């Protein structure tokens, strides 16, 4: 699947192909229709002091989305 990834400790985000996560016992699979960028994602993109001290790299970002359970 394609995802925005903070691949390295530098300004920016990269659209990459990543493995689809495995579904656990308490999870559902969602087909994403729309997605957005939140304030935390902007800090991660800019790679400001807060992000440098908080965010582990590499990291697939994103939690703002809408879709359907499949």
Helices and strands as residue ranges (DSSP letters): E 2-6, E 14-17, E 30-35, H 39-46, H 49-54, E 59-60, E 65-69
